[in-house]
Structure formats: C-alpha cells, structure tokens
C-alpha cells in the first residue's frame, strides 16, 4: 500500500523535523555517560569538566560574579544588551557582572543539567548557547588543558 501525504501533513511533518533538528537533545534523550564520552572524544579531559560545570551552575544560581569570572578565559567576548563587550580581565567582569549577564541567562545556566548539555567541536554549550565552555591548552602540544568559559551570549 502506498501512503500519500497531503500538503498540510507534509508541512506538519517538516515543522516537526525542523524543530527537533534545531533543538539540541530534542530528538533523543542522552545519558550523562554519553555526554561525558562526547566531551572526551572531541576535547579530551572530560573528567576535569565536572568541577567547572558544577561551579558555573552554582555560581550562576547564587549570582556569584567572582566565581564566574574565575571560570572565564580572557580576553572574553560577551554579547549583551544588543552590544558586544571585550572583557580583558576578571575584575572588569566582576565590576560589570549585572550588565554583562542577564537574569535570564543566570537562571538558564543555573538550571542546566549535565545530560542536556550540547557538545560539538566548538566546546560545551549551556542553555541555548548563552554560555560556552572549552578545553584551553596549557602547553604547546595541548597535553594539559583546563576548562573555561569561552563565550557568553545573552
């Protein structure tokens, strides 16, 4: 038996596929182990990610500017309030925290679960791209890395 879609059914099917493809994790659930494996595969040092992950989500929940600033790699480009800011130091970040990080971003990152993280070659995405973390090389051959915030997009 051959199935035929009406125009309306085709539009509905296309809208569903487009929605699930554009939302990371919407098409299928993933486990913490799968996220860990993806981080390890693409960036290495997955074991060291859990501390910065927990510190960032806790700091955003508490509005702890100093901890968030300490987790960032500088210079740091932040998109907020329709503008782009180049933050050169942790102190600049702390002094302007309320302007640079919206309440919506703080709440979204605070509510981030490990199993809902999106991981690609650019890094690890929190919320809907509001914050990105990456493994930063500490030596020439990148054998030693640390995790840091690499972008903020309010």
Legacy VTK file of the C-alpha trace (Angstrom):
# vtk DataFile Version 3.0
C-alpha trace
ASCII
DATASET POLYDATA
POINTS 154 float
0.000 0.000 0.000
1.344 3.402 -0.924
0.992 6.266 1.551
0.372 9.791 0.405
0.773 12.910 2.442
-1.452 15.866 1.983
0.162 19.284 1.791
-0.879 20.007 5.372
0.549 16.712 6.624
3.809 17.380 4.793
4.063 20.859 6.369
3.389 19.421 9.820
5.979 16.672 9.340
8.546 19.211 8.073
7.867 21.549 11.010
8.371 18.684 13.479
11.646 17.596 11.862
12.912 21.189 11.710
12.055 21.748 15.370
13.746 18.574 16.588
16.875 19.144 14.490
17.307 22.728 15.662
16.953 21.980 19.368
19.963 20.077 20.759
18.840 16.945 22.530
15.198 17.321 21.488
15.244 14.446 19.014
16.573 11.935 21.524
17.499 11.876 25.167
21.096 11.317 26.135
22.677 9.996 29.289
25.384 11.633 31.358
27.709 8.885 30.132
27.006 9.776 26.509
27.710 13.463 27.194
30.922 12.525 29.017
32.009 10.326 26.085
31.274 13.062 23.559
33.309 15.588 25.571
36.186 13.116 25.838
36.025 12.268 22.139
36.006 15.882 20.926
38.007 17.718 23.599
39.630 15.262 25.995
39.874 15.968 29.722
36.191 15.124 30.265
36.874 14.090 33.850
38.061 17.622 34.664
34.869 19.157 33.216
32.600 18.137 36.101
34.126 20.637 38.567
33.800 23.699 36.307
30.306 22.549 35.278
29.148 22.392 38.895
30.960 25.616 39.851
29.381 27.524 36.959
25.833 26.319 37.555
26.128 27.009 41.300
27.697 30.444 40.772
25.003 31.486 38.304
22.322 30.317 40.754
23.957 32.356 43.544
24.843 35.410 41.424
28.493 34.832 42.392
30.337 37.134 39.987
33.795 36.260 41.305
33.423 32.525 40.700
32.004 33.051 37.210
34.834 35.496 36.446
37.422 32.977 37.669
35.990 30.386 35.274
36.458 32.611 32.201
39.303 32.768 29.705
40.379 36.330 28.871
40.008 38.261 26.734
36.350 37.216 26.710
33.785 38.440 24.212
30.318 38.897 25.695
27.173 39.724 23.758
24.659 41.515 25.973
22.094 44.262 25.642
22.473 44.282 21.866
26.178 45.115 22.139
29.481 43.268 22.128
31.872 43.732 25.036
35.534 42.716 25.079
36.300 41.877 28.689
40.030 41.912 29.360
40.209 40.816 32.989
38.324 39.100 35.777
37.989 42.418 37.599
36.308 44.028 34.552
33.905 41.095 34.503
33.131 41.343 38.236
32.649 45.128 38.107
30.100 44.803 35.283
28.527 41.436 36.094
24.927 42.656 36.327
25.208 44.395 32.956
27.028 41.542 31.236
24.954 38.581 32.459
21.182 38.861 32.310
18.965 37.276 34.916
17.510 35.023 32.207
20.987 33.741 31.348
21.828 33.183 35.014
18.617 31.189 35.518
19.069 29.143 32.338
22.647 28.192 33.197
21.757 27.515 36.849
19.085 25.060 35.676
21.395 23.273 33.210
21.602 19.521 33.703
24.685 17.581 32.632
22.713 15.164 30.467
21.175 18.060 28.495
24.493 19.658 27.505
25.200 20.067 23.803
28.763 19.216 22.758
30.409 19.951 19.427
33.890 20.788 18.178
33.479 24.382 19.425
33.000 23.301 23.043
30.223 22.586 25.502
27.060 24.665 25.245
24.969 25.635 28.257
21.278 26.515 27.975
20.533 27.634 24.405
24.022 28.903 23.662
24.093 31.550 26.368
27.405 30.201 27.689
30.092 28.099 26.025
32.985 26.368 27.772
36.036 24.917 26.083
39.177 22.987 26.947
42.001 25.554 26.923
45.527 24.338 26.170
48.065 24.945 28.919
51.097 23.733 26.948
52.287 23.764 23.335
51.096 20.276 22.431
47.800 20.654 24.321
48.560 17.643 26.523
47.436 19.657 29.549
44.168 21.620 29.444
41.741 23.384 31.731
38.048 24.160 31.208
36.987 27.784 30.880
34.133 29.955 29.666
34.953 30.954 26.098
31.804 32.872 25.118
28.699 34.416 26.659
25.678 35.313 24.543
22.759 36.903 26.347
LINES 1 155
154 0 1 2 3 4 5 6 7 8 9 10 11 12 13 14 15 16 17 18 19 20 21 22 23 24 25 26 27 28 29 30 31 32 33 34 35 36 37 38 39 40 41 42 43 44 45 46 47 48 49 50 51 52 53 54 55 56 57 58 59 60 61 62 63 64 65 66 67 68 69 70 71 72 73 74 75 76 77 78 79 80 81 82 83 84 85 86 87 88 89 90 91 92 93 94 95 96 97 98 99 100 101 102 103 104 105 106 107 108 109 110 111 112 113 114 115 116 117 118 119 120 121 122 123 124 125 126 127 128 129 130 131 132 133 134 135 136 137 138 139 140 141 142 143 144 145 146 147 148 149 150 151 152 153
